[in-house]
């Protein structure tokens, strides 16, 4: 069982290295596009959490009525 976990860990490590390498190449190739992508991602995450907080507050208010 531990041999399987070691293989999975090594596969995940390889995938992460490939992802980082891809991000570096993209940043080198098109810095403005990479900046837009990062900005859009951060904005999307922020909007998700803002919506989550709003809905949680609305839910909590409906419990007190």
N, CA, C and O atoms as a CHARMM CRD file, in Angstrom:
* protein
*
  260
    1    1 UNK  N      0.82600  -1.19400   0.00000 PROA 1      0.00000
    2    1 UNK  CA     0.00000   0.00000   0.00000 PROA 1      0.00000
    3    1 UNK  C      0.86900   1.25700   0.00000 PROA 1      0.00000
    4    1 UNK  O      0.55000   2.23500  -0.67500 PROA 1      0.00000
    5    2 UNK  N      1.95600   1.22900   0.75000 PROA 2      0.00000
    6    2 UNK  CA     2.81100   2.41300   0.80500 PROA 2      0.00000
    7    2 UNK  C      3.51300   2.65500  -0.52500 PROA 2      0.00000
    8    2 UNK  O      3.84000   3.79500  -0.85400 PROA 2      0.00000
    9    3 UNK  N      3.74800   1.59500  -1.29300 PROA 3      0.00000
   10    3 UNK  CA     4.37400   1.76500  -2.61300 PROA 3      0.00000
   11    3 UNK  C      3.44200   2.52700  -3.54800 PROA 3      0.00000
   12    3 UNK  O      3.89100   3.35600  -4.34000 PROA 3      0.00000
   13    4 UNK  N      2.15100   2.24700  -3.45400 PROA 4      0.00000
   14    4 UNK  CA     1.17200   2.95900  -4.27900 PROA 4      0.00000
   15    4 UNK  C      1.13300   4.42100  -3.89600 PROA 4      0.00000
   16    4 UNK  O      1.08700   5.28900  -4.76800 PROA 4      0.00000
   17    5 UNK  N      1.15000   4.71100  -2.59300 PROA 5      0.00000
   18    5 UNK  CA     1.13800   6.09700  -2.14000 PROA 5      0.00000
   19    5 UNK  C      2.38200   6.84700  -2.60600 PROA 5      0.00000
   20    5 UNK  O      2.30500   8.02300  -2.96100 PROA 5      0.00000
   21    6 UNK  N      3.51100   6.17600  -2.60400 PROA 6      0.00000
   22    6 UNK  CA     4.74600   6.80700  -3.07800 PROA 6      0.00000
   23    6 UNK  C      4.65000   7.13000  -4.55900 PROA 6      0.00000
   24    6 UNK  O      5.12300   8.18100  -4.99300 PROA 6      0.00000
   25    7 UNK  N      4.04300   6.24100  -5.34200 PROA 7      0.00000
   26    7 UNK  CA     3.85900   6.50400  -6.77300 PROA 7      0.00000
   27    7 UNK  C      2.91600   7.67600  -6.99700 PROA 7      0.00000
   28    7 UNK  O      3.15600   8.51800  -7.86200 PROA 7      0.00000
   29    8 UNK  N      1.85100   7.72800  -6.22100 PROA 8      0.00000
   30    8 UNK  CA     0.89800   8.83000  -6.34300 PROA 8      0.00000
   31    8 UNK  C      1.56800  10.15000  -5.96800 PROA 8      0.00000
   32    8 UNK  O      1.37600  11.16000  -6.64500 PROA 8      0.00000
   33    9 UNK  N      2.34700  10.14500  -4.90200 PROA 9      0.00000
   34    9 UNK  CA     3.05600  11.35200  -4.49100 PROA 9      0.00000
   35    9 UNK  C      4.01900  11.82100  -5.57300 PROA 9      0.00000
   36    9 UNK  O      4.12100  13.01800  -5.84500 PROA 9      0.00000
   37   10 UNK  N      4.72100  10.88400  -6.18600 PROA 10     0.00000
   38   10 UNK  CA     5.66600  11.27300  -7.23800 PROA 10     0.00000
   39   10 UNK  C      4.93400  11.80000  -8.46300 PROA 10     0.00000
   40   10 UNK  O      5.41800  12.72700  -9.11100 PROA 10     0.00000
   41   11 UNK  N      3.77600  11.23100  -8.79600 PROA 11     0.00000
   42   11 UNK  CA     2.98700  11.72900  -9.92000 PROA 11     0.00000
   43   11 UNK  C      2.45600  13.13800  -9.64100 PROA 11     0.00000
   44   11 UNK  O      2.46100  13.99400 -10.52600 PROA 11     0.00000
   45   12 UNK  N      2.00400  13.37100  -8.42600 PROA 12     0.00000
   46   12 UNK  CA     1.52100  14.70000  -8.05500 PROA 12     0.00000
   47   12 UNK  C      2.66500  15.70700  -8.10900 PROA 12     0.00000
   48   12 UNK  O      2.48600  16.83200  -8.57500 PROA 12     0.00000
   49   13 UNK  N      3.83000  15.30400  -7.63400 PROA 13     0.00000
   50   13 UNK  CA     5.00300  16.18200  -7.65900 PROA 13     0.00000
   51   13 UNK  C      5.38000  16.53200  -9.10100 PROA 13     0.00000
   52   13 UNK  O      5.68700  17.68700  -9.39500 PROA 13     0.00000
   53   14 UNK  N      5.35900  15.55300  -9.99400 PROA 14     0.00000
   54   14 UNK  CA     5.66200  15.79700 -11.40600 PROA 14     0.00000
   55   14 UNK  C      4.63000  16.73600 -12.01200 PROA 14     0.00000
   56   14 UNK  O      4.98900  17.65100 -12.75400 PROA 14     0.00000
   57   15 UNK  N      3.35200  16.52500 -11.70900 PROA 15     0.00000
   58   15 UNK  CA     2.30000  17.38800 -12.23500 PROA 15     0.00000
   59   15 UNK  C      2.48100  18.82800 -11.75100 PROA 15     0.00000
   60   15 UNK  O      2.28900  19.76800 -12.52300 PROA 15     0.00000
   61   16 UNK  N      2.84600  19.00400 -10.49200 PROA 16     0.00000
   62   16 UNK  CA     3.06900  20.35000  -9.97100 PROA 16     0.00000
   63   16 UNK  C      4.25600  21.02300 -10.64400 PROA 16     0.00000
   64   16 UNK  O      4.20400  22.21200 -10.96100 PROA 16     0.00000
   65   17 UNK  N      5.33500  20.26100 -10.86400 PROA 17     0.00000
   66   17 UNK  CA     6.49900  20.81100 -11.55800 PROA 17     0.00000
   67   17 UNK  C      6.14100  21.22800 -12.98000 PROA 17     0.00000
   68   17 UNK  O      6.57900  22.27700 -13.45100 PROA 17     0.00000
   69   18 UNK  N      5.35300  20.41500 -13.65900 PROA 18     0.00000
   70   18 UNK  CA     4.92800  20.76500 -15.01100 PROA 18     0.00000
   71   18 UNK  C      4.04400  22.00200 -15.01700 PROA 18     0.00000
   72   18 UNK  O      4.15400  22.84000 -15.91200 PROA 18     0.00000
   73   19 UNK  N      3.16900  22.12200 -14.02700 PROA 19     0.00000
   74   19 UNK  CA     2.30500  23.29900 -13.92900 PROA 19     0.00000
   75   19 UNK  C      3.12200  24.56100 -13.69500 PROA 19     0.00000
   76   19 UNK  O      2.87600  25.58800 -14.32800 PROA 19     0.00000
   77   20 UNK  N      4.08300  24.48800 -12.79700 PROA 20     0.00000
   78   20 UNK  CA     4.95000  25.64000 -12.52700 PROA 20     0.00000
   79   20 UNK  C      5.75800  25.99300 -13.77400 PROA 20     0.00000
   80   20 UNK  O      5.90000  27.16800 -14.11000 PROA 20     0.00000
   81   21 UNK  N      6.28500  24.98500 -14.45600 PROA 21     0.00000
   82   21 UNK  CA     7.05500  25.24200 -15.67400 PROA 21     0.00000
   83   21 UNK  C      6.18800  25.89700 -16.73600 PROA 21     0.00000
   84   21 UNK  O      6.63100  26.82900 -17.40700 PROA 21     0.00000
   85   22 UNK  N      4.96100  25.42400 -16.89700 PROA 22     0.00000
   86   22 UNK  CA     4.04300  26.02900 -17.85400 PROA 22     0.00000
   87   22 UNK  C      3.75500  27.48200 -17.50400 PROA 22     0.00000
   88   22 UNK  O      3.71800  28.34300 -18.38300 PROA 22     0.00000
   89   23 UNK  N      3.55100  27.75200 -16.21700 PROA 23     0.00000
   90   23 UNK  CA     3.26700  29.12100 -15.79400 PROA 23     0.00000
   91   23 UNK  C      4.46100  30.03500 -16.06500 PROA 23     0.00000
   92   23 UNK  O      4.27700  31.17700 -16.48500 PROA 23     0.00000
   93   24 UNK  N      5.66800  29.55200 -15.83400 PROA 24     0.00000
   94   24 UNK  CA     6.86300  30.35800 -16.09000 PROA 24     0.00000
   95   24 UNK  C      7.00100  30.64400 -17.57700 PROA 24     0.00000
   96   24 UNK  O      7.31200  31.77000 -17.96500 PROA 24     0.00000
   97   25 UNK  N      6.77600  29.64400 -18.40800 PROA 25     0.00000
   98   25 UNK  CA     6.86800  29.84500 -19.86000 PROA 25     0.00000
   99   25 UNK  C      5.80900  30.83400 -20.32500 PROA 25     0.00000
  100   25 UNK  O      6.10100  31.70900 -21.14100 PROA 25     0.00000
  101   26 UNK  N      4.58900  30.71000 -19.82300 PROA 26     0.00000
  102   26 UNK  CA     3.52800  31.64900 -20.19300 PROA 26     0.00000
  103   26 UNK  C      3.87500  33.06700 -19.75400 PROA 26     0.00000
  104   26 UNK  O      3.65900  34.02100 -20.50200 PROA 26     0.00000
  105   27 UNK  N      4.40200  33.20600 -18.56200 PROA 27     0.00000
  106   27 UNK  CA     4.78400  34.52900 -18.06700 PROA 27     0.00000
  107   27 UNK  C      5.89200  35.12000 -18.92400 PROA 27     0.00000
  108   27 UNK  O      5.88000  36.31300 -19.22700 PROA 27     0.00000
  109   28 UNK  N      6.84000  34.29400 -19.31200 PROA 28     0.00000
  110   28 UNK  CA     7.94400  34.76000 -20.14800 PROA 28     0.00000
  111   28 UNK  C      7.44200  35.13800 -21.53900 PROA 28     0.00000
  112   28 UNK  O      7.89600  36.12300 -22.12100 PROA 28     0.00000
  113   29 UNK  N      6.51100  34.35900 -22.06400 PROA 29     0.00000
  114   29 UNK  CA     6.01400  34.56500 -23.42000 PROA 29     0.00000
  115   29 UNK  C      5.07600  35.77200 -23.51500 PROA 29     0.00000
  116   29 UNK  O      5.17200  36.55400 -24.46100 PROA 29     0.00000
  117   30 UNK  N      4.17400  35.92700 -22.54500 PROA 30     0.00000
  118   30 UNK  CA     3.17400  36.99900 -22.60400 PROA 30     0.00000
  119   30 UNK  C      2.91200  37.52900 -21.19300 PROA 30     0.00000
  120   30 UNK  O      1.95700  37.10100 -20.54500 PROA 30     0.00000
  121   31 UNK  N      3.75000  38.45600 -20.70600 PROA 31     0.00000
  122   31 UNK  CA     3.56700  38.96600 -19.34000 PROA 31     0.00000
  123   31 UNK  C      2.22400  39.66800 -19.12300 PROA 31     0.00000
  124   31 UNK  O      1.61600  39.53200 -18.06100 PROA 31     0.00000
  125   32 UNK  N      1.76400  40.41200 -20.12000 PROA 32     0.00000
  126   32 UNK  CA     0.49200  41.12500 -19.96300 PROA 32     0.00000
  127   32 UNK  C     -0.66900  40.13700 -19.88200 PROA 32     0.00000
  128   32 UNK  O     -1.58400  40.31700 -19.07800 PROA 32     0.00000
  129   33 UNK  N     -0.63600  39.10900 -20.70000 PROA 33     0.00000
  130   33 UNK  CA    -1.69200  38.09600 -20.66000 PROA 33     0.00000
  131   33 UNK  C     -1.68600  37.33600 -19.35200 PROA 33     0.00000
  132   33 UNK  O     -2.74100  37.02300 -18.79900 PROA 33     0.00000
  133   34 UNK  N     -0.48600  37.03700 -18.85300 PROA 34     0.00000
  134   34 UNK  CA    -0.38900  36.34000 -17.56700 PROA 34     0.00000
  135   34 UNK  C     -0.92100  37.22200 -16.44100 PROA 34     0.00000
  136   34 UNK  O     -1.59400  36.73600 -15.53200 PROA 34     0.00000
  137   35 UNK  N     -0.62200  38.50400 -16.50100 PROA 35     0.00000
  138   35 UNK  CA    -1.12100  39.42400 -15.47600 PROA 35     0.00000
  139   35 UNK  C     -2.64200  39.51200 -15.52400 PROA 35     0.00000
  140   35 UNK  O     -3.29500  39.54900 -14.48100 PROA 35     0.00000
  141   36 UNK  N     -3.21300  39.54500 -16.73600 PROA 36     0.00000
  142   36 UNK  CA    -4.67400  39.57100 -16.86600 PROA 36     0.00000
  143   36 UNK  C     -5.29000  38.29500 -16.29700 PROA 36     0.00000
  144   36 UNK  O     -6.30800  38.34000 -15.60600 PROA 36     0.00000
  145   37 UNK  N     -4.66900  37.17200 -16.59100 PROA 37     0.00000
  146   37 UNK  CA    -5.18900  35.89400 -16.10600 PROA 37     0.00000
  147   37 UNK  C     -5.16100  35.83800 -14.58400 PROA 37     0.00000
  148   37 UNK  O     -6.13700  35.42600 -13.95800 PROA 37     0.00000
  149   38 UNK  N     -4.05300  36.24800 -13.99400 PROA 38     0.00000
  150   38 UNK  CA    -3.94900  36.25200 -12.53400 PROA 38     0.00000
  151   38 UNK  C     -4.96000  37.22200 -11.94100 PROA 38     0.00000
  152   38 UNK  O     -5.61500  36.90800 -10.94700 PROA 38     0.00000
  153   39 UNK  N     -5.08900  38.38300 -12.53800 PROA 39     0.00000
  154   39 UNK  CA    -6.04000  39.38700 -12.04700 PROA 39     0.00000
  155   39 UNK  C     -7.47000  38.86100 -12.12100 PROA 39     0.00000
  156   39 UNK  O     -8.23800  39.01500 -11.17200 PROA 39     0.00000
  157   40 UNK  N     -7.82700  38.24400 -13.23700 PROA 40     0.00000
  158   40 UNK  CA    -9.17400  37.69200 -13.38200 PROA 40     0.00000
  159   40 UNK  C     -9.42800  36.56700 -12.39000 PROA 40     0.00000
  160   40 UNK  O    -10.52800  36.44700 -11.85000 PROA 40     0.00000
  161   41 UNK  N     -8.41100  35.74200 -12.14800 PROA 41     0.00000
  162   41 UNK  CA    -8.56300  34.64400 -11.19400 PROA 41     0.00000
  163   41 UNK  C     -8.77700  35.17400  -9.77900 PROA 41     0.00000
  164   41 UNK  O     -9.66200  34.70500  -9.06300 PROA 41     0.00000
  165   42 UNK  N     -7.97000  36.14600  -9.38100 PROA 42     0.00000
  166   42 UNK  CA    -8.10600  36.72400  -8.04000 PROA 42     0.00000
  167   42 UNK  C     -9.46900  37.41300  -7.90700 PROA 42     0.00000
  168   42 UNK  O    -10.11800  37.31200  -6.86700 PROA 42     0.00000
  169   43 UNK  N     -9.89900  38.11100  -8.96100 PROA 43     0.00000
  170   43 UNK  CA   -11.20600  38.76700  -8.92600 PROA 43     0.00000
  171   43 UNK  C    -12.32200  37.73200  -8.79800 PROA 43     0.00000
  172   43 UNK  O    -13.26800  37.93800  -8.03700 PROA 43     0.00000
  173   44 UNK  N    -12.22400  36.62900  -9.52900 PROA 44     0.00000
  174   44 UNK  CA   -13.23600  35.57500  -9.44400 PROA 44     0.00000
  175   44 UNK  C    -13.30200  34.96000  -8.06500 PROA 44     0.00000
  176   44 UNK  O    -14.38900  34.69600  -7.55100 PROA 44     0.00000
  177   45 UNK  N    -12.14500  34.72900  -7.45800 PROA 45     0.00000
  178   45 UNK  CA   -12.11400  34.17700  -6.10300 PROA 45     0.00000
  179   45 UNK  C    -12.72900  35.16100  -5.11900 PROA 45     0.00000
  180   45 UNK  O    -13.48200  34.76400  -4.23000 PROA 45     0.00000
  181   46 UNK  N    -12.41300  36.43600  -5.27300 PROA 46     0.00000
  182   46 UNK  CA   -12.98000  37.45900  -4.40100 PROA 46     0.00000
  183   46 UNK  C    -14.48900  37.54300  -4.53300 PROA 46     0.00000
  184   46 UNK  O    -15.19600  37.65000  -3.53100 PROA 46     0.00000
  185   47 UNK  N    -14.99500  37.49500  -5.77100 PROA 47     0.00000
  186   47 UNK  CA   -16.44400  37.53700  -5.98200 PROA 47     0.00000
  187   47 UNK  C    -17.13000  36.31100  -5.40100 PROA 47     0.00000
  188   47 UNK  O    -18.24000  36.40600  -4.87600 PROA 47     0.00000
  189   48 UNK  N    -16.47400  35.16000  -5.49300 PROA 48     0.00000
  190   48 UNK  CA   -17.03900  33.95000  -4.90900 PROA 48     0.00000
  191   48 UNK  C    -17.19500  34.10200  -3.40400 PROA 48     0.00000
  192   48 UNK  O    -18.25700  33.80600  -2.85600 PROA 48     0.00000
  193   49 UNK  N    -16.13500  34.56400  -2.72700 PROA 49     0.00000
  194   49 UNK  CA   -16.20700  34.68900  -1.27500 PROA 49     0.00000
  195   49 UNK  C    -17.16300  35.79900  -0.85200 PROA 49     0.00000
  196   49 UNK  O    -17.81000  35.68400   0.18900 PROA 49     0.00000
  197   50 UNK  N    -17.26700  36.87000  -1.63400 PROA 50     0.00000
  198   50 UNK  CA   -18.23500  37.92400  -1.31900 PROA 50     0.00000
  199   50 UNK  C    -19.65300  37.37700  -1.41500 PROA 50     0.00000
  200   50 UNK  O    -20.49200  37.65600  -0.55800 PROA 50     0.00000
  201   51 UNK  N    -19.91700  36.60500  -2.44900 PROA 51     0.00000
  202   51 UNK  CA   -21.23500  35.98800  -2.59700 PROA 51     0.00000
  203   51 UNK  C    -21.50900  34.99300  -1.48400 PROA 51     0.00000
  204   51 UNK  O    -22.62300  34.93000  -0.96400 PROA 51     0.00000
  205   52 UNK  N    -20.49700  34.21300  -1.11500 PROA 52     0.00000
  206   52 UNK  CA   -20.64000  33.24200  -0.03500 PROA 52     0.00000
  207   52 UNK  C    -20.97700  33.93400   1.28200 PROA 52     0.00000
  208   52 UNK  O    -21.84500  33.46700   2.02100 PROA 52     0.00000
  209   53 UNK  N    -20.31000  35.02500   1.57800 PROA 53     0.00000
  210   53 UNK  CA   -20.57000  35.76600   2.81600 PROA 53     0.00000
  211   53 UNK  C    -21.96700  36.36100   2.78900 PROA 53     0.00000
  212   53 UNK  O    -22.68800  36.28600   3.78400 PROA 53     0.00000
  213   54 UNK  N    -22.36600  36.95700   1.65400 PROA 54     0.00000
  214   54 UNK  CA   -23.70700  37.53900   1.54400 PROA 54     0.00000
  215   54 UNK  C    -24.79000  36.48700   1.76000 PROA 54     0.00000
  216   54 UNK  O    -25.76100  36.72700   2.47800 PROA 54     0.00000
  217   55 UNK  N    -24.62400  35.33500   1.14400 PROA 55     0.00000
  218   55 UNK  CA   -25.63700  34.28300   1.27200 PROA 55     0.00000
  219   55 UNK  C    -25.66300  33.69900   2.68000 PROA 55     0.00000
  220   55 UNK  O    -26.72500  33.33300   3.18400 PROA 55     0.00000
  221   56 UNK  N    -24.50100  33.61400   3.31000 PROA 56     0.00000
  222   56 UNK  CA   -24.44900  33.10800   4.68200 PROA 56     0.00000
  223   56 UNK  C    -25.14500  34.06800   5.63300 PROA 56     0.00000
  224   56 UNK  O    -25.88300  33.64000   6.52100 PROA 56     0.00000
  225   57 UNK  N    -24.91500  35.35600   5.45400 PROA 57     0.00000
  226   57 UNK  CA   -25.58400  36.36400   6.29500 PROA 57     0.00000
  227   57 UNK  C    -27.08800  36.33600   6.05100 PROA 57     0.00000
  228   57 UNK  O    -27.87200  36.41800   6.99700 PROA 57     0.00000
  229   58 UNK  N    -27.49300  36.22000   4.79600 PROA 58     0.00000
  230   58 UNK  CA   -28.92400  36.15800   4.48000 PROA 58     0.00000
  231   58 UNK  C    -29.55700  34.91900   5.11100 PROA 58     0.00000
  232   58 UNK  O    -30.67700  34.99200   5.61700 PROA 58     0.00000
  233   59 UNK  N    -28.87100  33.80400   5.09000 PROA 59     0.00000
  234   59 UNK  CA   -29.35700  32.57000   5.69400 PROA 59     0.00000
  235   59 UNK  C    -29.48200  32.73800   7.21100 PROA 59     0.00000
  236   59 UNK  O    -30.47700  32.32700   7.80700 PROA 59     0.00000
  237   60 UNK  N    -28.47300  33.33800   7.82100 PROA 60     0.00000
  238   60 UNK  CA   -28.51000  33.53200   9.27900 PROA 60     0.00000
  239   60 UNK  C    -29.64800  34.47900   9.67400 PROA 60     0.00000
  240   60 UNK  O    -30.29600  34.27200  10.70000 PROA 60     0.00000
  241   61 UNK  N    -29.89200  35.50400   8.87300 PROA 61     0.00000
  242   61 UNK  CA   -31.00300  36.42000   9.16100 PROA 61     0.00000
  243   61 UNK  C    -32.34300  35.72700   9.04200 PROA 61     0.00000
  244   61 UNK  O    -33.26200  36.00500   9.81200 PROA 61     0.00000
  245   62 UNK  N    -32.46000  34.81600   8.06900 PROA 62     0.00000
  246   62 UNK  CA   -33.74000  34.10900   7.90000 PROA 62     0.00000
  247   62 UNK  C    -33.99800  33.14000   9.05400 PROA 62     0.00000
  248   62 UNK  O    -35.14800  32.81100   9.34400 PROA 62     0.00000
  249   63 UNK  N    -32.93800  32.68600   9.70600 PROA 63     0.00000
  250   63 UNK  CA   -33.12600  31.81300  10.86600 PROA 63     0.00000
  251   63 UNK  C    -33.67300  32.56500  12.07000 PROA 63     0.00000
  252   63 UNK  O    -34.37500  31.98500  12.89800 PROA 63     0.00000
  253   64 UNK  N    -33.35700  33.85300  12.17300 PROA 64     0.00000
  254   64 UNK  CA   -33.76800  34.62200  13.34100 PROA 64     0.00000
  255   64 UNK  C    -35.17600  35.19400  13.19900 PROA 64     0.00000
  256   64 UNK  O    -35.71200  35.73700  14.16600 PROA 64     0.00000
  257   65 UNK  N    -35.77400  35.08900  12.04700 PROA 65     0.00000
  258   65 UNK  CA   -37.13000  35.63800  11.85500 PROA 65     0.00000
  259   65 UNK  C    -38.17400  34.71400  12.39400 PROA 65     0.00000
  260   65 UNK  O    -39.36500  35.01600  12.31600 PROA 65     0.00000
